[in-house]
Amino acid sequence: MIKVIDPITCGYRVKKARLLAGLSRRALEERFNISASTIQSWEIARNPLTLKGAKRLIEVFKEVGLFCTVEWLINGEGISPRPYSEVHQERPLRNEAIIDFGDEESIRKEILFFQENNFDSIVLNIIDDAMSPQYSIGDYAGGKRRYNDKIFDAIGMNCIVQLNVNEYLLRKISAISPELKLTLSSTNPGTTVSYPILYNQTTLSVAPIIWHRKKNID
């Protein structure tokens, strides 16, 4: 049976995974029925994370697109958390997909600050030139998720669009049908992506961009 060796560092990992998933404690409580006080008690090591609790968190992280293992969450063993889009990608470029925390400490701190202070937010590392030059490969962009009918308010906005559990895109929402089918457009006329315009796309959520960080600043 897996047991917590160090509750304090375990708490740090719980918080890190939660922020990587773009979830506040309130979001976990409202969307997944895990009380905010329980999450806080795990994060500050007031009460050690249980195996049952770890498995429940893994289910939640999977649902929002974050790969994480029970072993890492409890004792820091194995692969650290990362988006499923990075884990399951076939193209080498995708290995740089979302948030490399080993890259620059300043960017890491900005991302964590943004996610901690914006309810139900998400941060994406740009991996194609569809929205260049405004959003270049390697840039980071963040937004707050919208669901269901609130997605209609995002027409004309540049958004992080969650197409399914494993796939996120940064695109301009050009149109939305009454059935919530999206038309997604690239803004770069010279883009190298295979499909500059995507029609009739279903989505789990969209996040209009409210934060943008260049990876390298001269």
Backbone bond lengths (Angstrom), bond angles and torsions (degrees), N, CA, C in turn:
res aa  C-N    CA-C-N  psi(-1)  N-CA   C-N-CA  omega(-1)  CA-C   N-CA-C  phi
1 M - - - 1.467 - - 1.526 110.06 -
2 I 1.333 117.06 135.93 1.456 121.76 179.64 1.523 109.32 -78.18
3 K 1.336 115.94 130.69 1.459 120.62 178.58 1.529 110.05 -128.51
4 V 1.323 115.65 150.89 1.461 121.02 177.91 1.522 109.32 -70.91
5 I 1.329 116.34 125.24 1.458 121.39 178.08 1.521 110.53 -86.49
6 D 1.329 116.59 -45.08 1.463 121.80 -178.60 1.525 108.85 -129.26
7 P 1.332 118.35 101.69 1.472 120.92 -176.70 1.527 113.40 -59.67
8 I 1.324 118.25 -32.45 1.462 120.76 -177.15 1.527 110.94 -68.09
9 T 1.343 117.09 -51.02 1.468 118.94 178.97 1.522 111.22 -68.63
10 C 1.327 116.93 -29.78 1.459 120.23 174.25 1.527 109.97 -61.93
11 G 1.321 116.24 -41.91 1.457 120.86 177.70 1.516 112.39 -61.70
12 Y 1.337 115.96 -39.35 1.468 120.05 176.45 1.531 110.61 -60.92
13 R 1.341 115.79 -41.27 1.472 119.47 -179.24 1.521 111.76 -67.67
14 V 1.325 116.93 -38.54 1.464 120.07 177.54 1.532 109.68 -59.86
15 K 1.330 116.41 -45.42 1.462 120.22 -179.56 1.526 111.17 -66.47
16 K 1.328 117.14 -41.96 1.460 120.21 179.80 1.523 110.96 -61.27
17 A 1.332 117.12 -45.02 1.469 120.94 179.96 1.523 110.62 -64.65
18 R 1.322 116.06 -40.89 1.473 119.74 179.52 1.530 111.00 -61.37
19 L 1.329 116.70 -43.19 1.464 120.30 -179.83 1.523 111.27 -69.56
20 L 1.321 116.46 -37.60 1.461 119.54 176.38 1.529 110.96 -62.18
21 A 1.319 115.65 -33.70 1.463 120.70 178.86 1.530 111.88 -77.84
22 G 1.342 115.98 -7.59 1.460 119.70 179.67 1.514 113.42 72.64
23 L 1.341 116.92 32.04 1.461 120.78 -175.90 1.523 110.83 -117.09
24 S 1.301 116.56 130.26 1.454 120.91 170.69 1.525 108.70 -84.30
25 R 1.325 116.77 167.59 1.465 119.29 176.57 1.524 110.31 -62.64
26 R 1.326 115.77 -37.30 1.465 119.35 179.36 1.526 111.21 -64.73
27 A 1.335 115.96 -38.40 1.465 119.26 178.91 1.525 110.96 -64.50
28 L 1.328 116.85 -40.02 1.459 120.29 177.85 1.526 110.68 -62.30
29 E 1.313 115.94 -38.17 1.459 119.38 -179.70 1.526 111.27 -71.36
30 E 1.327 116.70 -46.19 1.461 120.42 -174.38 1.522 112.89 -75.47
31 R 1.327 117.16 -35.53 1.465 120.08 -175.10 1.522 113.55 -95.84
32 F 1.352 116.64 -27.82 1.464 118.29 -172.39 1.532 113.65 -127.38
33 N 1.318 116.75 5.83 1.474 121.49 174.33 1.530 113.41 60.74
34 I 1.323 116.28 34.37 1.460 120.82 169.96 1.520 106.21 -110.06
35 S 1.305 117.75 116.35 1.463 120.47 -170.13 1.533 110.96 -62.78
36 A 1.323 115.02 144.29 1.459 121.30 -179.96 1.524 110.77 -61.20
37 S 1.323 116.66 -35.75 1.467 120.13 -179.61 1.525 111.02 -67.73
38 T 1.340 116.93 -34.86 1.466 120.28 177.21 1.523 110.48 -66.20
39 I 1.350 116.56 -45.56 1.460 120.32 177.90 1.518 110.55 -59.34
40 Q 1.318 116.45 -45.57 1.461 120.09 -179.44 1.524 111.33 -62.09
41 S 1.326 116.88 -40.02 1.471 119.97 -179.51 1.519 111.34 -65.09
42 W 1.342 117.30 -33.71 1.465 120.39 175.39 1.523 110.54 -70.06
43 E 1.339 116.02 -42.06 1.466 120.00 -174.81 1.520 112.66 -69.44
44 I 1.316 118.09 -34.46 1.464 120.19 -179.87 1.527 111.80 -98.42
45 A 1.351 115.84 7.20 1.467 122.68 176.12 1.525 112.92 64.24
46 R 1.317 116.66 26.36 1.459 119.11 173.00 1.520 109.29 -66.89
47 N 1.317 115.69 -42.68 1.456 122.54 172.25 1.521 107.93 -128.51
48 P 1.337 119.31 126.54 1.462 121.21 -178.15 1.524 111.86 -61.60
49 L 1.312 115.94 145.80 1.459 121.61 175.21 1.524 109.78 -62.87
50 T 1.321 116.78 132.26 1.461 121.38 177.88 1.523 109.87 -92.83
51 L 1.310 116.63 163.20 1.464 121.08 177.13 1.522 109.96 -61.59
52 K 1.335 116.58 -41.24 1.467 120.45 177.76 1.527 110.96 -61.71
53 G 1.326 116.00 -42.15 1.454 120.50 178.84 1.519 111.69 -65.46
54 A 1.332 116.34 -40.14 1.467 120.40 179.21 1.523 110.82 -63.34
55 K 1.316 116.60 -42.69 1.472 120.11 179.79 1.528 111.09 -64.44
56 R 1.326 116.05 -36.73 1.470 119.42 178.06 1.527 110.41 -66.21
57 L 1.327 117.47 -41.25 1.463 120.75 178.28 1.524 111.11 -64.28
58 I 1.324 116.86 -38.95 1.463 120.36 178.83 1.522 110.38 -61.03
59 E 1.339 117.09 -40.18 1.469 121.32 177.66 1.522 111.15 -62.10
60 V 1.338 115.37 -42.36 1.468 120.22 179.67 1.520 110.37 -64.94
61 F 1.328 116.85 -47.41 1.459 120.69 -178.72 1.535 110.96 -60.81
62 K 1.319 115.83 -39.82 1.456 119.39 178.34 1.526 110.79 -62.04
63 E 1.323 115.94 -40.21 1.473 120.33 -177.75 1.531 111.71 -64.28
64 V 1.337 117.08 -31.74 1.474 119.79 -179.92 1.524 112.13 -97.29
65 G 1.357 117.03 6.23 1.456 119.98 172.50 1.511 116.86 95.92
66 L 1.343 118.09 15.74 1.467 120.87 179.60 1.519 110.32 -108.71
67 F 1.335 115.92 124.56 1.461 121.06 175.43 1.524 109.43 -81.37
68 C 1.318 116.45 128.71 1.461 121.55 177.44 1.527 107.63 -155.21
69 T 1.322 116.22 149.90 1.464 119.91 -179.77 1.528 110.57 -114.39
70 V 1.313 115.45 155.15 1.460 121.06 177.39 1.523 110.17 -61.54
71 E 1.337 116.29 -40.80 1.463 120.88 -177.77 1.532 111.50 -61.22
72 W 1.340 115.67 -43.13 1.469 118.06 179.96 1.521 110.17 -68.43
73 L 1.320 116.32 -43.51 1.456 120.03 -176.38 1.527 111.41 -61.34
74 I 1.316 116.91 -40.68 1.461 120.21 -175.81 1.529 112.55 -82.14
75 N 1.330 116.69 -45.88 1.477 119.06 -173.86 1.520 115.19 -129.37
76 G 1.320 117.94 7.21 1.460 120.58 176.20 1.505 114.22 75.91
77 E 1.312 118.15 19.06 1.463 122.10 -178.24 1.529 111.15 -93.73
78 G 1.329 115.85 141.41 1.455 120.15 175.05 1.516 113.23 89.02
79 I 1.335 115.75 -155.77 1.458 122.97 -174.11 1.527 110.62 -75.93
80 S 1.330 116.16 133.31 1.457 120.72 177.71 1.533 110.04 -74.34
81 P 1.331 117.99 161.78 1.474 120.87 -176.10 1.526 112.34 -61.22
82 R 1.312 114.99 143.96 1.468 122.12 176.40 1.518 108.19 -161.22
83 P 1.329 116.91 156.81 1.462 119.52 -179.44 1.528 111.86 -61.87
84 Y 1.318 116.58 146.25 1.464 120.57 176.27 1.518 111.01 -59.76
85 S 1.331 117.06 -29.83 1.461 119.92 178.91 1.519 111.11 -62.65
86 E 1.330 117.21 -23.99 1.460 120.95 177.54 1.524 110.87 -86.97
87 V 1.319 116.44 -36.84 1.463 120.97 -176.92 1.514 112.02 -69.09
88 H 1.342 116.58 -41.10 1.457 120.90 -171.46 1.517 114.90 -100.97
89 Q 1.340 117.56 8.31 1.452 118.12 -176.87 1.518 112.68 -74.85
90 E 1.313 115.80 144.80 1.461 121.85 177.56 1.519 110.97 -91.53
91 R 1.357 117.88 -30.93 1.450 120.22 -177.37 1.522 109.95 -82.78
92 P 1.362 118.28 135.90 1.454 121.30 -179.99 1.523 113.13 -56.40
93 L 1.331 117.56 -33.55 1.450 120.58 -179.10 1.507 111.86 -57.62
94 R 1.313 116.20 -32.57 1.461 119.78 -176.90 1.524 112.51 -69.49
95 N 1.323 117.17 -13.24 1.454 118.60 176.84 1.518 111.80 -64.02
96 E 1.333 116.85 -12.71 1.447 121.54 178.22 1.521 110.52 -105.74
97 A 1.318 116.29 22.98 1.453 120.72 -164.42 1.524 115.74 -58.69
98 I 1.312 118.88 -71.59 1.460 119.92 -170.49 1.524 110.85 -129.76
99 I 1.317 116.80 124.09 1.455 125.25 169.52 1.528 114.43 50.16
100 D 1.288 118.22 88.83 1.451 123.28 171.49 1.520 107.62 -92.46
101 F 1.338 117.45 102.57 1.454 121.04 -175.16 1.528 112.37 -72.02
102 G 1.359 117.36 -10.03 1.438 119.34 176.59 1.509 111.78 -87.03
103 D 1.314 118.19 4.55 1.458 122.34 -173.25 1.513 112.22 -81.91
104 E 1.317 117.78 -77.11 1.453 121.38 -177.95 1.522 109.11 -134.34
105 E 1.324 115.11 127.51 1.452 120.20 -176.48 1.523 111.64 -61.60
106 S 1.318 117.13 -37.59 1.461 119.50 -178.36 1.521 111.50 -64.30
107 I 1.339 116.77 -40.77 1.462 120.20 178.43 1.521 109.87 -66.10
108 R 1.323 116.38 -43.02 1.467 120.23 178.85 1.524 110.73 -55.87
109 K 1.335 116.77 -44.64 1.462 120.06 -178.35 1.526 111.07 -66.40
110 E 1.329 116.29 -38.45 1.466 119.58 179.13 1.526 111.08 -65.33
111 I 1.327 116.50 -40.93 1.465 120.58 179.69 1.523 110.52 -64.20
112 L 1.325 116.93 -46.40 1.459 120.23 179.46 1.520 111.49 -62.58
113 F 1.343 116.45 -40.55 1.463 120.17 178.83 1.521 110.46 -63.16
114 F 1.322 116.05 -44.64 1.472 120.26 179.28 1.522 111.15 -60.53
115 Q 1.324 117.38 -47.08 1.455 120.32 -176.46 1.527 111.85 -69.41
116 E 1.325 116.27 -34.29 1.457 119.56 -179.67 1.524 111.43 -70.57
117 N 1.320 117.59 -28.38 1.455 121.39 -173.60 1.528 113.79 -106.25
118 N 1.311 117.16 6.68 1.456 120.98 177.33 1.526 109.40 -131.39
119 F 1.300 115.60 111.90 1.458 122.26 -176.17 1.524 111.46 -57.93
120 D 1.332 116.38 130.74 1.470 123.38 174.39 1.531 111.28 54.28
121 S 1.324 115.96 51.43 1.459 120.85 -177.84 1.522 111.87 -100.74
122 I 1.329 115.29 167.84 1.458 121.77 178.45 1.514 108.30 -144.56
123 V 1.336 116.65 144.44 1.465 122.53 176.71 1.523 108.63 -123.05
124 L 1.321 115.98 133.38 1.459 122.32 -178.13 1.518 109.81 -122.32
125 N 1.325 116.32 136.92 1.462 121.62 171.72 1.524 107.68 -92.11
126 I 1.326 117.29 122.79 1.451 122.33 -173.46 1.531 110.37 -69.77
127 I 1.346 116.66 130.09 1.463 120.17 -175.49 1.523 113.22 -122.87
128 D 1.350 117.66 4.19 1.464 118.95 175.45 1.528 108.93 -140.80
129 D 1.345 115.74 174.19 1.462 120.43 -175.75 1.523 112.86 -101.71
130 A 1.335 116.87 20.08 1.463 120.53 -175.42 1.523 112.81 -62.68
131 M 1.337 117.28 -29.33 1.459 120.80 -175.97 1.531 111.91 -114.19
132 S 1.317 116.15 15.37 1.458 121.16 178.35 1.529 109.54 -72.21
133 P 1.340 119.14 149.51 1.464 128.29 6.66 1.524 114.78 -88.29
134 Q 1.334 117.73 -6.29 1.460 118.51 -178.12 1.526 111.70 -62.16
135 Y 1.326 115.71 -43.90 1.464 121.04 177.84 1.527 107.48 -122.48
136 S 1.314 116.11 110.25 1.466 121.38 -175.08 1.522 110.74 -98.06
137 I 1.324 115.37 160.86 1.459 120.36 176.53 1.533 109.09 -58.28
138 G 1.319 115.81 129.76 1.455 121.23 -178.50 1.512 113.91 99.35
139 D 1.330 117.82 -17.38 1.460 121.16 176.81 1.524 110.69 -69.01
140 Y 1.324 115.61 162.09 1.462 121.94 174.03 1.522 108.72 -116.42
141 A 1.312 116.33 137.24 1.464 121.71 178.13 1.525 108.71 -134.72
142 G 1.306 115.59 142.43 1.455 119.65 -178.15 1.516 112.57 -135.32
143 G 1.315 116.26 154.80 1.451 121.69 178.47 1.515 111.33 -157.86
144 K 1.319 115.93 173.81 1.465 122.54 178.09 1.519 109.03 -105.23
145 R 1.320 115.75 130.10 1.459 121.00 -173.51 1.528 113.28 -66.09
146 R 1.336 114.50 144.89 1.463 122.18 170.75 1.515 108.27 -124.77
147 Y 1.332 115.16 148.19 1.459 120.46 -176.22 1.534 110.25 -130.09
148 N 1.328 114.12 157.70 1.467 122.06 170.78 1.531 111.89 52.55
149 D 1.342 118.40 -130.98 1.467 121.37 -174.01 1.526 113.21 -64.44
150 K 1.329 117.63 -22.40 1.472 120.02 179.99 1.529 111.51 -68.95
151 I 1.328 116.27 -14.80 1.464 120.20 178.04 1.528 110.48 -65.59
152 F 1.339 117.81 -29.37 1.464 120.61 -179.25 1.531 111.84 -59.03
153 D 1.331 117.06 -29.22 1.465 120.94 -178.56 1.524 112.36 -71.51
154 A 1.329 117.21 -8.83 1.467 120.49 -176.50 1.528 113.14 -94.74
155 I 1.336 117.92 5.43 1.470 120.25 178.50 1.530 109.48 -59.67
156 G 1.329 115.43 131.74 1.451 121.25 -179.34 1.510 114.80 86.95
157 M 1.334 117.61 -3.09 1.462 121.62 -178.16 1.520 111.49 -99.75
158 N 1.321 115.34 152.61 1.462 121.46 169.53 1.519 107.70 -81.39
159 C 1.330 116.60 124.42 1.463 120.45 -171.34 1.529 111.50 -137.03
160 I 1.325 115.25 152.76 1.457 121.29 164.48 1.527 105.90 -83.97
161 V 1.312 116.20 115.58 1.464 121.74 -175.28 1.522 109.06 -106.58
162 Q 1.324 116.75 122.38 1.454 121.24 177.22 1.524 108.13 -92.63
163 L 1.339 115.51 105.20 1.463 120.04 -177.94 1.517 111.56 -78.25
164 N 1.319 117.05 -35.59 1.460 122.31 175.14 1.516 107.62 -158.06
165 V 1.316 117.62 -171.41 1.459 120.60 -175.87 1.524 111.80 -59.78
166 N 1.323 117.73 -32.13 1.455 121.21 -172.21 1.522 115.37 -107.26
167 E 1.325 118.95 1.35 1.460 119.09 -171.39 1.525 112.42 -134.22
168 Y 1.338 114.71 126.74 1.451 122.28 177.85 1.522 109.18 -128.54
169 L 1.327 116.28 143.43 1.454 121.82 177.51 1.519 109.21 -135.54
170 L 1.339 115.90 147.21 1.450 120.48 168.15 1.522 107.71 -101.32
171 R 1.319 116.66 113.01 1.451 122.10 -178.17 1.538 109.74 -146.99
172 K 1.327 115.00 163.78 1.460 121.10 172.60 1.528 108.25 -86.52
173 I 1.329 115.83 130.93 1.463 120.17 176.73 1.525 107.77 -84.75
174 S 1.319 116.08 106.89 1.464 121.12 -175.70 1.523 112.70 -85.86
175 A 1.318 117.02 -32.29 1.468 120.59 -178.19 1.521 109.44 -158.66
176 I 1.333 115.42 154.65 1.461 122.20 176.23 1.523 107.66 -138.45
177 S 1.313 116.48 127.42 1.460 120.62 179.20 1.527 109.67 -80.41
178 P 1.329 117.63 165.39 1.474 120.16 177.01 1.526 112.50 -58.14
179 E 1.334 116.14 -24.07 1.473 120.05 179.54 1.523 111.84 -89.12
180 L 1.327 117.28 12.70 1.475 123.45 -179.48 1.528 112.19 63.92
181 K 1.316 116.80 37.96 1.456 122.24 170.65 1.522 107.93 -95.02
182 L 1.338 116.94 126.93 1.454 121.50 -172.40 1.524 112.49 -99.91
183 T 1.327 115.38 144.93 1.459 121.85 165.71 1.516 106.81 -105.56
184 L 1.328 116.37 119.34 1.464 122.84 -175.54 1.520 109.69 -110.63
185 S 1.326 116.70 130.26 1.457 120.89 -174.53 1.520 111.89 -121.56
186 S 1.319 115.56 144.73 1.455 122.33 168.21 1.525 107.78 -83.69
187 T 1.320 117.57 148.00 1.461 120.84 178.49 1.523 112.31 -102.55
188 N 1.323 117.04 -5.57 1.460 122.44 178.87 1.526 109.14 -94.27
189 P 1.340 118.48 110.39 1.472 119.93 -178.45 1.522 113.50 -64.68
190 G 1.320 117.29 -19.34 1.461 120.57 179.81 1.514 113.25 -106.51
191 T 1.333 117.22 22.41 1.457 120.44 -176.62 1.531 112.58 -59.78
192 T 1.313 115.53 151.33 1.464 121.47 178.21 1.523 112.57 -97.88
193 V 1.345 118.06 1.49 1.469 119.29 179.47 1.521 109.39 -68.41
194 S 1.310 116.60 151.29 1.467 121.43 -174.78 1.518 112.71 -66.89
195 Y 1.338 116.59 -35.39 1.467 120.14 -176.66 1.531 108.98 -129.14
196 P 1.331 117.01 92.06 1.468 120.53 -179.71 1.524 113.47 -61.55
197 I 1.313 116.66 -28.40 1.465 121.01 176.60 1.525 108.63 -124.43
198 L 1.312 116.26 130.38 1.459 122.59 178.77 1.520 108.58 -115.63
199 Y 1.319 116.28 128.07 1.458 121.38 -176.82 1.539 111.14 -107.63
200 N 1.321 115.06 152.82 1.474 122.37 172.05 1.522 112.75 53.77
201 Q 1.323 115.57 46.18 1.458 120.86 -179.43 1.534 110.95 -90.56
202 T 1.318 116.44 132.16 1.462 120.50 172.27 1.523 108.10 -88.52
203 T 1.321 115.95 156.40 1.463 119.40 -176.63 1.518 110.89 -145.35
204 L 1.323 115.63 151.20 1.458 121.56 173.41 1.520 110.96 -88.79
205 S 1.344 115.63 -33.02 1.459 120.64 178.96 1.524 108.99 -165.34
206 V 1.325 115.67 160.01 1.465 120.97 170.57 1.518 107.38 -130.94
207 A 1.331 115.81 150.60 1.464 120.80 -179.65 1.523 109.34 -133.89
208 P 1.333 118.27 99.44 1.461 120.30 175.91 1.529 111.07 -56.58
209 I 1.327 116.66 137.54 1.453 120.92 -174.76 1.524 110.61 -70.46
210 I 1.320 115.88 125.62 1.466 121.04 175.35 1.524 111.30 -125.12
211 W 1.334 117.42 -3.20 1.468 122.30 179.92 1.518 109.10 -144.61
212 H 1.335 115.95 135.73 1.467 120.91 -177.84 1.521 108.11 -143.05
213 R 1.328 115.58 132.89 1.466 121.02 -179.27 1.519 109.36 -134.84
214 K 1.329 115.71 121.98 1.451 120.46 173.46 1.527 108.89 -71.02
215 K 1.339 116.06 139.67 1.459 119.01 -178.69 1.517 111.42 -68.54
216 N 1.325 116.63 -40.12 1.454 121.08 179.53 1.511 109.38 -122.09
217 I 1.315 116.30 126.24 1.456 121.65 178.42 1.515 108.73 -117.13
218 D 1.341 116.68 121.39 1.463 120.90 -179.54 1.526 110.95 -71.10
